[in-house]
Amino acid sequence: MKSRLPLRSTLLSRRGAVAGSALAAVLITGGVFAELAISDTEGQDTPGGRASGAPAAVASGPVRPESGSVMQVIAHPDDDLFFMNPDTGQSLRSGRPMTSVYVTAGEADGVNAPPPKKPGGPKPPVDKAKYAEARQNGIRGAYAQMATGDRASSWTRASIPTAGGGTAEVDTLNAHPDIHLVWVQLREAGSINGNQPHSLRGLWNGQVSELASQIASGSPAKAFTYTKDQVVKTLAGLMERFRPTHVRTLDPTPGKEGKLHKIIDHQDHIYSARFAQAALQLYAKSVNHPNFSVQTYFGYNTSYLPHTFAKPAADAKADIVKTYAWMNPDDNYCASTAGCGDRKVSVRPYGNNWAQSVRYSRTNSTSWLQSGKDGSLWAFGVLDQRLAVWHKAPGADSAWGEPKLLPGDGMDSGVSATRLPDGRLAVFGTRTLFGTELTDYRREAVAAVQTTPGGDFGPWRSLGSPDHSGTNGVFDMSTPTAAVDGTGKLSVFLRGDDRQLYSATQGANGAWGPWTVLGGVNMAGDPVATTDGAGRVHVFSSTPKTVLTWAQPQAGAPMPARAVETKLPPNTTGLSAQPEGDGVRVYYRKVDSGNVQSVLFTGVTPSAVTDLGDTSGYGTVGAAGPLLAGRTASGALASLEPGTDAPRWKSDGSILFTGSPSAVENDGDTAAAAIGLDGRLYWTRTAGSDGPASPWKPAAN
């Protein structure tokens, strides 16, 4: 598919320009972070505090691009191959525009050789410019292989001016000119977590006022230095140029892992993602941008968790890494004196258990599709870093409306929702707040509730965060999950950065109580809460070894202050749950397989496991009644057909989506939905409780 303007025309028409009116305004007012601080002052309440003065939801007529477009903003060459694939390859093969932005040059120590087998041997030559180019060559070969099947497929390299005042290299795959690689080429830290002031972290934290470039040999870009604001402007300008509808980054707020309880992800991963967060706030304010979603990914910390892929999928992922790693240094297929790939990786193309998995650090909730009291359907997601609300009036023939965006920006991807006893809907999520000072960067849980059943949503109310989870430099907490017990009491639950479960409960006067710890050890992923037919709230959470559960003894009673280990085997850490009689059925995927399995809890003890078929997929499944929806090995939407003697998964191979699907029982039928990489809502429904599912289709055109 052809882009609106070929890259050469784009360069000529945009030369020297600052991308977007929002960026121009920032240049005038004197700083990106001052601009972000102005927009992030609303709704900063604490539990039991006031609601913000923001207005109710407003309509947003979405800008519809010709097709979805994906951008990846990553720290180093190979981060996408290890941590975002197979999603990266699926996007490349879909025929839609794709742009990967590498923030650092990835020059490391400048040695393009495997680690020495024995100490004291000859030292390989050090050349940071050539090593950076070799890594570029490896990525070009890997992307060409994924997109065309030919690693040697040709690229055109060009230089473009950036909105930060420097230049960047843009490579275009000649066989697919909508596929681009952008090399910003800032210096990397050269250390996983050491205190290196001249790094992205040092620049973000104010240890240095500017960061220099490391230009790869053969690059058409020129040397430069960037301030913190200039890095943000550069990334926002690239977003304006390529207009993504979906943006991928690594996790800006990873948690502490392992026995030492420390952050083990690479500092460049974290801070490239934070710079991207700041840039996304500017992109969201730019003129005529398309609605966009964001997906963040685990980095090094996926090493500690069970594998999500069966062996064939892991091998396929590693095969792409092997192209990048230039396994045979005698094969100079790229015709470069710098080398055709990253020889450091050649001894470990599976990484540290990285090729065997992919994990999302947000958007694992499967409760974001809800049924109104009147039989209407409501769907909730995050577009443009704001809550997006889709509504379908009651009746099989009624149409979905366009999404409305709730005021209040900075929303993290992934929300959960629940219905209150009076029919109103409540939505929960987290958001990231910026300010002019380093200490102003923090995360908090938030809630928005309909003012009347079926009506507009009130403003976001801050629920704060458990002690330290939002403010101590770690900022790790899960997406909140909520449930209403049989007495009408609303409670919200989340995992804090200490890997324990926390809860907050709304009082009769509408005020939220403080966060209370409910125990749990080494929790992973997002907890899930639901209410059984007897009105008792159940909460479930994975660990690397089993599933933990908390079960209210009776409606109205306090939740237990400690977790129960279920003795279930480990799963891929993504759980969903739905009521079933006086119990709750929990769904998950089998480790090293992708098979969807389920167990029924009537208390804290699970039933025997039910296997629902081999999709070889990954990610959390949405479930309601007999209908299940999930992701296949190809990344496409699939649903489990109800009413069959044996499980039968039906896939729509054309729809790639973000996060997890959601499903809900609705007025005698069952519906499921997913948010596509093009920013559209897609949905399916069954006719009755055991009828076939309709084809997946856009909810609104």
N, C-alpha and C positions, 0 to 999 in steps of 0.2 A: 504494500500500500504506500502511495507517495505522500510525503509530508506536504504541508501547505506551501512552504518555500524550500527549495533545495538549500543545503548548507551554505553554498557559495553566495547565493542571493541573500540569505539571512545575514551573512557577515557584512555584505555591502550595505544592507539597509539598516543594520543595527550598530555599525561601527562607532565606537566612542560613546554610545548612549548608556544612560543608567536605566536599568530595566524597571519600568512600572512607576506610576505616580506615587505609590507609597514610598519607594526608595528615594525618589526625588525629594519628597517631604522630609525624609530622614536626613538627607544631606543638608537641607536648609535649617532644620531644627538642631542639628549638631550631635547626633549619635543614635545608633540603633537601639541601644539599651534604654536610653531615655524615652524613646518612642514606645518600646515595649512596656516600660513601667507605667506610662500613662494609661495604656489600654488594659492593665491587669489590676486595677484598684477596686473593681466591683466584687461584691459577694465574698469578702474575705472574713467570714464569720467563723465562730468556734462552736462546738457542741453546746446547745442550749442558748446560743446567741441569737442575734437578729437575722432576718433575711436581708439580702442585698436589695438595693432600690432599682434593680434592672427591670425593664418592662417585660411584658409577657412575650410569648413567641411571635416571631414575625415571619412572613412568607419570604421565600427565596426562590426566584425563578432561576433554575440552574442553567449555567452555560453548557451547552451540549457540544462537545468536540466531535469531530468526524468519527473518531473511535477512541477507545481507551489508550492511554499512554502511560508508561511506567518509567519512574526515575529511581535509581538506587544511589544513595549518598553513603559512602563507606570510607574507611580510613586508609586501607592498604590494598594493593593488588592481591588477590586470593581470598579476601574476607567474604566476597560474594560467593565464591566457589565452595568454600568450606561451610559457611553459615546460612546462606540464603538459598542455595541450590537444594532441591530441584526447581524451586519457584523461578529462579533466574532463567533456567533453560526453557521452562514452560512459556514464559513471556516471550523469549526470543523466537520460539517455534510458532507462536500464535499469529505472527504476521503483523502485530501491532507495533507502533513506535516504542523504542526502548533506549534509555540513556543511563549509563553508569558513570557516576562522578567519584573519582578517587581524590580524596582531600590531601593526602601526603604523597610524597614520591616513593615511599617504601624503600628508601636506600639502605636502611639498617647499618651494618658495618662495612658495606661495600664489597663483600666477598661473595661471589657467586659460585659456591662449591658446597658439597655436603659437609656436615661437621666431621672433623678428623676422627678416624677410628682409634688412633693412638696419639698420645701427647708427644710433642717433641719433633714431629715430622716437619717437612717443608711447609711454609706458610703460603697460601694462595695469594695472588695479587689483590690489592685493595683499590677499588675504583667505584666510588658511590654513583657517579653519573652513569657508568656503564651497567652497574647492577640494577639501577632504576630502569634503564632501557630494557634490560633482559626481562625484568618482571612485566614491563609493558608488552614486550613481544609475546610472553607467555599468555597474558590475558587476551591479546588479539587472536592468538591461535586457538585458545579455549572457546572464545565467543564465536569465532568462525566455524569451529567444529559443531557447536551447539546449534547455530543458525543454518549452516549449509551442509554440514557433514564433511567439510574440507577445511582442515586446520590452516592450510596455506592460502585460503581465499584472501584476496587483496584488500587493503585499506588505503584510504587517502588521509594524510595527516595535515592539519592546518592549525594556524594560530588565531585565536580570537581575543579581543579585548574583554576584560571582565568589569563588572560594576564596582569592583573594589579597586580599580585603577591599575591592575597588572594585566598579564596575558595568561591564557591557558591553552593547552593543546586539545584539539578535538579531532578524534579519529572517526572516520565514517566507513562502514563496511560497504564496499562497492556493490556487492551482490544484493544487499538490502540497505539502501541509503537512509532508512529510518532507524537504523541501529548505530548508536554513537557511544564512544568512550571519551570522557572528559578528564584530563589530567591537570588538577590544580597545582600539584607539585610543591606543597609546603614541606618543610623539614619534618621528619618523623621523630618520635621521642627516643627511639633506639633502646628502650627499656620497657618491660611490661608494666611495672609499677614503681620504678625508681623515681626519685625527685629530680627531674630533668627540666629546669626552668625554660629552656629554649625548646618548647613543645606546644602542642595544642592545649594541654592542661595548663602549662605555665602561662600561656597567653590568656586563657579563659579566667584563670585565678588572679591575674594581675602581677605575676612574678616578672614578666617581661612586657614591654609596651608594644613590641612588634616581633613578628616571626619571619625569618628569611625563607626563601625558596631553595629547593635542590632540583635543578633542572636536569632531566635525563639527557644523556648524550643523544644527539640526533633529533632532539625535540625542537619544533619551530617556535616554542614559547621562549620568552626572555626572563631573565632573573628579576626578582622584585622582593619587597617586604610588605607584609600586611599587618595592620592593627587588628584588634578584636572586632571592631565594627566592620572593617573592610572584609574580613572573612565572611561575616554574616551577609554583607551586601553581595559578595561574589556568589555565594550559594543561592541567595534569593534571585539574583539576576539570571543564573542558569535555569532556575525553575521557571522564571518568566519567559526565557527563550524557548524552552522545550515543552512547557505547559503540561506537566504530568497530571493525570487523574488519580494516580496511585504512587506513593513515595515509600520506599523501604530504607530503613536505617538499622544499625545495631542498637542495642538497648542503652539509652542514656542514663538509666538508673539501675544497674544490675545489683543483685543482692550479694550477701556474704555467703561463702560456700565452705564446705569441708570441715574437718576437725578444728582447724585454726580460726574458723569463722571470719574469713577475710575476703575482700573483693579480689578475685583472681583474673578478671577480664583485663585485656590490654587497655591502658589509659587512652591510647589513640582511638580505640573503638568507642569508648565512653564519650570523649570530648568531641569527636567528629559528629556523633549523634546529637550532642547538645547544641553545637553550632547549627546543625540542620534544624533542630527544633526552633531555634531563634529565627532562622531564615524562613521557615514555614509560616511563622506568624506574619512576616512581611508579605510573603506570597499570598496569604489568605486575604490581605488588604489590597492587593494589586487589582488593577482594572481588568475586567473581562477574563479572569482566570477561570478555568473549569473547576467544578466541584471536585475535591480530591480527598482521598482517604490516606491513612498512614499505617504501615505495619512495621513493628520493631521486632528484632530477632535476638535470641541468645547468642553469645559468642563463646568464649572459652568455657563458660560455666555449663554448657551442655555436656561436657566431658563427664560430669558426675552423675548424670541421669541415665535411665535405661534407654536403649536404642529404640528409635521409632520406625526404622526400616527393616524389611526383610533383606536378606543378603543380595539378591539381584539388584534391588534399588540402590543399596549402599555401593555395590561394585560399579554400577553405572555412574554414580556421582564421583567415585574415585577415579574412573577413567578420564573424566574431564580434568580433574586435578593433575593427572599424569601428563596430559598434554601441556598444561601450564608449567609443570615441573621439568619438562625437557628431559625425559628419562634417558634418551640416547644422545649424549652431547656430540657424537660424531655426525648426527643428522642435522645439518644446518639449513633446514627447510626455509627459515625466515631470511636467509642471506644477510645476517647481521654479525658484525665483529663483536658485538656485546653478548651474543648468545640468544637462544630462542626460548628461554624460560628460566625458572627459579630453581637452581640446582639444590638449594637448601631443602626444598620440599621433596626432592626425589627419593629420599630415604624413608619418608613417611607420608605417602599420598593419601592415607586415610586420616592423617592428622592424629590428634589425641581423642579418638572416638568421635570425630567431627563428621566424617563422611557417612556415618551410620544413623544420623539424626538431623532433623531440622525442628526448631522450636520457636514459637511466637511468645514474646514477653508481654503481649497485650492481646486483646480480642479473642479470648478463649471462652467468653460467656456464651451460653446458648439460650438465654431467657429474654432476649431483646425483642422477640415477636410476642405480642400479647393480644388477647381477645377482650374487647370492651364488654361491659355488662349488657349492651344492646345488641351484641353479635357483630359489632364492627371489628376491624383488625387494625392494629397499631404496630409499627415497626420503628426501631430506634437504632441509630448508628452515629458515627462521628464523621462529618464532612467539613472541610475547611477549619478543623479544630473546634467545631461547635457541634452541639447536639442536633442531629437531623431527625425529624419526625415525619414519618409517612402515615397516612390514614386512608383506610378503605371503609366506606359506609356499609351498613348491614345489607345483606342480600347477595346472592351468588352472582348477579349480573352487574353489581355496582363496580365502579372503577376506582383504582387507587389515585390519589392526588399527588401532585408534586411535593417533594420534601419541604418542610418548613425548618428553618434554622433558628434555634433558641439563642437569644443574646448571651454573651459570656464566652470569651475565646480561651485558648490554651487547653482545651479538653484533650486528654490522652485517649488514644484509640481504645475502644471496647467499653460497652456499658451493659448493665443488667437492668431488668425491670420486673415489677410485680404489680398485681391488682389488689387494691385495698377493699375492705368490706363494703364500702358505699359505692364501689364501682370506679372510683378514680384510679388512675395509674401513677405509679411512682418509678422514677428512673434514677439509677445510681452510677457513678463513675468516679474518675480521678482527673485532676487537672494540674498542669505545671504552671507555676507563677514565676515571672521574671521581675527584676527591678534594677535600679541603678547600681546597687551594691551586690557583691558576690553572695552575701548571706540572704539576699532576697530570693534567690533561686530555691524553690521548694515545691513539694507536691502535697495535695490534700484530697480527701474524699469529699464528694459533693452529692447533693440530692435535688431533684426537681419533681414537683407533684402537680397534677392537674388541679386547677381551682374548683372545677365541677366535673362530674362524670361526663366524658366526651368533650370537655372544653379545652381551653388553652392551658398551657403550663405556666406555673408561677416561676419566679426567679430561682436561680441556683442558690441553695443554702449550703454553706460550708459545714462539713462534719469534722473538720480538722484531720488529725491523723493520730494513730497510737504513738506513745512516747518514742521520740527519736526517728520514727519511720519516715517522716516527711521533712525533717529539718537538720539532720546530723551529718550531712555530706554523703549519705547513702541513698536516702529517699526511696527505698524499695518497699513497695506494698502492692498487693494484688488488686485486681478489679473487685470492688465490693459486690457481694451477693446478698439478697434480702428475701425475707419470708414473713408471712403474717400467720400467727397461730389461730386456733379456734376461738380465742377470746377477742380477736381483733388487734392483738399487740404486734406492732411492726418492729422487727429487728434487722440490723444489717451486720454482715460479717466480712472480715477480710484477713488476709495473712500479712503480718507485720514483718519488718526486716530482721527480726530475731527468729523467724520461721515458726512463730506461734499464731494461733487463731485469736482474733479480737472481735468483740461485738459491741454495738451501741444500740440502745433501744429508745424509741420515741415514746414520750409520756402522753398522758391524756390531754395535756395542754398544748401538744404539738412540739414541745422542746425536746431536743435530743440529749440524752445522758452522756456521761463520759465513756471513753473506750475502756472495756474490761477484758482482761486476758482470760482465755478459756483453755490454755495449754496447747499441747501438741508439740512435736519435736521434728525438726528437719522437714517441715512442710515444703512442697514444691508445687509450682503452678498456682492456679486459682481455685479456691474452695467453691463449692456449690451448695446452695440451700434450697429446700422446698418443704412443703407441708403435706402430710399424709391425710387420708380420709378421715382420721380421728382428730384432726386439728393439731397434731404434734409437729413441731419443726425438727427437721433432720439436716445436719451439715456433714459434708464429706470433703476430704482433702487427701490428695496423694502425697506419699513420700517416695524416695528412691527405692524403698523396699516393700511397701504395702499401701493400704488405704486406711486412713483414720476416720472415725465417725463420732459425732455427738448427736444424741437423740433426746429431745424433750420428754420427760416421763409422762407428762400430760399437758394439755393445753393450759396456758397460764402459768405453768411452773417455770422456774429459772432453768436456763440451759446448764448442763453439767459443766463443771469447772475443769474437767480433764477429758482427754480424748480416749477412745477405746480403739485398740488395734484390731482390725478385722481379720487378720491372718491371710487376707487375700494376697496372691502373688503380686509382684510389681507390675505396673502398667506404664504406658508412655506418658503419664502424668496429666492427661486431659480428661476430666470427668464431666458428665452431664447426668441429670436426674429428673424423673417425673413421678408423680404420685401413681400408685397402683393399688386400689382397694385401701386397706388400712396400713399399707406399706409404701415403700419407695423403691423404684427400679433405677439402678445406676448403670450407666454405659461407659465403656472405656475401650481402648485398643490394646491388644496383646503385644507384649514386647517382642522385638525382632520379627514382626509379622505384619501388623496393620489390620489384622482381623478385629472386627467389632464384637465385643462380648458384653454380657450383662448379667447382673445378679439382683435378686430381690431382697430388700431388707424389711422385715416386719418389726425389728427392734434394732439391736446393734450386731446381730449375727446374719451373715449373708447366706442366701440359698446356694445351691449348686450353680455352676457357671453355664450360661446359655451362649453358644457361639452363633453369630448371625451372618457368617459367610466371610469369604476372603475378598476384600476389595483391594488389598495391598496398598491401602491409602494411609493417610496420616492426618493428625489434627482431631479436634473434638467433634462429636456428632450431635446434631440437634434431634430431639426425640419428643414425640407427642402421640398418644394413642398407638396405633400400629405403624405410624409413619416415622422413618428415620432418614436423615439427610447428612451427608458427609462429603469428604474429599477423596477422590480416587488417586491412584498412583500418578496419573497424568495431571493432577491438580484440578480436574473438572468436578462439577457438581454431580452427585449421585444420590438416589433415593432408594430405600428398600421398599419394594412393592408389597403392600399389604394384601392379605387374602390369598396368599399362595401356600402350597403345602411345604415348600422348602424356600429358604431365603433367596431372593433374586434381586440383585442390585441393578438399577437402571441408571445409566450415566448420560449426561449431556456434555459431550466433549468440547463444546464451543465456549462454555462459560467458565472463565477463571474468576475467582472471587477472593475477597480478603476476610481474614478472621474465620469464624465458625458459623455454620448455618444455625437457624433457630426454627423451632416448630411449636405449634400450639393447637389444641382442640378448639373448634370454633363452630358453635351452632349446629352440631351434628356432623360436621365435616372436620377434616384436619388439614392445616396449612403449614407450609414450611417456606422459608425465605433465606436469601443470602445477598450480600452486597458485592456487586461485581467490581472488577478493577477499573471499570469505566465510570464508577460512581453511581450506577443505577441499582435499584432494588430489583431482584429477580425472585419469582415465587412459583409455587406449585400447590395444588390442593387435591384431596381425595373427595370423591362423591360418597358420602356416608362413611361409616367406620371401617369398611373393608373393601371399598372400591379402589380401582387403580388410580395412581397419581397422574395428574395431567402433565403435559410437557412443561418444563421450566420456561418462563417467559418474563420479559420486563414488566414491572408493575406499572410504570408510567413511561410514555414515549416522549 
